Amino acid sequence: MRGKTQEDRDLIEILDPVAETVGFEIVRLRLMGGAETRRLQIMAERPMQPDGSGGDMNVEDCAKLSRAVSEILDAADPISGEYTLEVSSPGVDRPLTRLKDFDDYAGLEVRIELDRVAEGRKRFKGELAGVEDGQVGLNIEGEDDTTVYFPFEWLVDAKLVLTDQLMKRGAEQRAARVAADGGDADEDDVAADGGDADEDDVAADGGDADEEDLGDDAEDEDFDLSESEED
């Protein structure tokens, strides 16, 4: 789920080591658009830590990863033609794209979509019940004492549902990060972690905030740092 096409997956293979070198993990990558002008969208985060910090990106983090990625892409030149690079945080109601995400966010509400019919449908909503033997557990909404497990390979889309519990967890993650950094939360942390967009966010996009199609649902980008590249 981190990459939708083979081209996405090839770019992830190139850029995963780059992100790890500068202290981040790629959550999702999409190369979008036609043959003339394309957009390379990278969603990334700091790795989750035992103290609860991680799972986020601020503006400086986005800039740091953008510079590192641009350097490698300029040298390797894996994308033909012109493109725009956008780096963003996952946001609070984030997509879940890796098996470990379903353990990290167990107990929270999620929507998932499968690539096949199971239990008479493809889309489910409920509370994450963690991972067992490579399968994702879900306590299905509206069905008491019903936990089903789906092979991770069946999932084509998964995203956390914005709830009070999730908002509280997001605030706790930001507090843990501030404590780990030894400082106070600033506007950059708020903007990158799901706060209201300000003029700097719009300027970085070069226009109005846009939405990216994720399966059947569109998702707001919290912050992206864009720069144009050309062959």
BELQUI-V158606 format. One record per residue. N is the residue number from 1. RES is the residue in one letter. SS is DSSP state (a for helix, b for strand, c for the rest). NEAR is the number of other ideal C-beta (glycine too) atoms within 8 Angstrom. Layout:
# BELQUI-V158606
N:RES:SS:NEAR + N:RES:SS:NEAR
This chain:
# BELQUI-V158606
1:M:c:11 + 2:R:c:11 + 3:G:b:12 + 4:K:c:4 + 5:T:c:7 + 6:Q:a:6 + 7:E:a:7 + 8:D:a:13 + 9:R:a:10 + 10:D:a:9 + 11:L:a:14 + 12:I:a:12 + 13:E:a:7 + 14:I:a:11 + 15:L:a:13 + 16:D:a:9 + 17:P:a:7 + 18:V:a:11 + 19:A:a:14 + 20:E:a:9 + 21:T:a:7 + 22:V:c:9 + 23:G:c:6 + 24:F:c:13 + 25:E:b:9 + 26:I:b:13 + 27:V:b:12 + 28:R:b:13 + 29:L:b:14 + 30:R:b:11 + 31:L:b:14 + 32:M:b:8 + 33:G:b:8 + 34:G:c:5 + 35:A:c:3 + 36:E:c:7 + 37:T:b:9 + 38:R:b:13 + 39:R:b:11 + 40:L:b:15 + 41:Q:b:14 + 42:I:b:14 + 43:M:b:13 + 44:A:b:16 + 45:E:b:13 + 46:R:c:14 + 47:P:c:8 + 48:M:c:7 + 49:Q:c:10 + 50:P:c:3 + 51:D:c:7 + 52:G:c:8 + 53:S:c:12 + 54:G:c:11 + 55:G:c:9 + 56:D:c:14 + 57:M:c:16 + 58:N:c:12 + 59:V:a:11 + 60:E:a:7 + 61:D:a:13 + 62:C:a:17 + 63:A:a:10 + 64:K:a:9 + 65:L:a:15 + 66:S:a:12 + 67:R:a:8 + 68:A:a:12 + 69:V:a:14 + 70:S:a:11 + 71:E:a:8 + 72:I:a:11 + 73:L:a:13 + 74:D:a:8 + 75:A:a:6 + 76:A:a:7 + 77:D:c:7 + 78:P:c:7 + 79:I:c:12 + 80:S:c:3 + 81:G:c:10 + 82:E:b:10 + 83:Y:b:14 + 84:T:b:12 + 85:L:b:14 + 86:E:b:13 + 87:V:b:14 + 88:S:b:17 + 89:S:b:16 + 90:P:c:14 + 91:G:c:12 + 92:V:c:11 + 93:D:c:10 + 94:R:c:9 + 95:P:b:14 + 96:L:c:12 + 97:T:c:9 + 98:R:c:8 + 99:L:a:9 + 100:K:a:7 + 101:D:a:10 + 102:F:a:15 + 103:D:a:9 + 104:D:a:8 + 105:Y:c:11 + 106:A:c:11 + 107:G:c:6 + 108:L:c:13 + 109:E:b:12 + 110:V:b:15 + 111:R:b:11 + 112:I:b:13 + 113:E:b:12 + 114:L:b:13 + 115:D:b:6 + 116:R:b:6 + 117:V:b:6 + 118:A:b:10 + 119:E:c:5 + 120:G:c:4 + 121:R:b:7 + 122:K:b:8 + 123:R:b:8 + 124:F:b:13 + 125:K:b:10 + 126:G:b:10 + 127:E:b:10 + 128:L:b:15 + 129:A:b:8 + 130:G:b:8 + 131:V:b:13 + 132:E:b:7 + 133:D:c:4 + 134:G:c:7 + 135:Q:b:10 + 136:V:b:14 + 137:G:b:14 + 138:L:b:15 + 139:N:b:10 + 140:I:b:11 + 141:E:c:9 + 142:G:c:3 + 143:E:c:6 + 144:D:c:3 + 145:D:c:4 + 146:T:c:7 + 147:T:b:9 + 148:V:b:10 + 149:Y:b:9 + 150:F:b:12 + 151:P:b:8 + 152:F:a:11 + 153:E:a:4 + 154:W:a:10 + 155:L:b:13 + 156:V:b:8 + 157:D:b:13 + 158:A:b:14 + 159:K:b:13 + 160:L:b:13 + 161:V:c:11 + 162:L:c:7 + 163:T:c:8 + 164:D:a:5 + 165:Q:a:9 + 166:L:a:14 + 167:M:a:10 + 168:K:a:8 + 169:R:a:9 + 170:G:a:11 + 171:A:a:8 + 172:E:a:9 + 173:Q:a:14 + 174:R:a:12 + 175:A:a:9 + 176:A:a:12 + 177:R:a:13 + 178:V:a:11 + 179:A:a:9 + 180:A:a:9 + 181:D:a:6 + 182:G:c:4 + 183:G:c:5 + 184:D:c:4 + 185:A:c:7 + 186:D:c:7 + 187:E:a:7 + 188:D:a:9 + 189:D:a:13 + 190:V:a:11 + 191:A:a:16 + 192:A:a:15 + 193:D:c:16 + 194:G:c:9 + 195:G:c:8 + 196:D:c:5 + 197:A:c:8 + 198:D:c:8 + 199:E:a:5 + 200:D:a:8 + 201:D:a:11 + 202:V:a:11 + 203:A:a:7 + 204:A:a:10 + 205:D:a:12 + 206:G:c:5 + 207:G:c:5 + 208:D:c:5 + 209:A:c:9 + 210:D:c:7 + 211:E:b:8 + 212:E:b:10 + 213:D:b:5 + 214:L:b:9 + 215:G:c:7 + 216:D:c:4 + 217:D:b:8 + 218:A:b:7 + 219:E:b:11 + 220:D:b:7 + 221:E:c:13 + 222:D:c:13 + 223:F:c:14 + 224:D:b:11 + 225:L:b:12 + 226:S:b:10 + 227:E:b:8 + 228:S:b:8 + 229:E:b:11 + 230:E:c:6 + 231:D:c:6
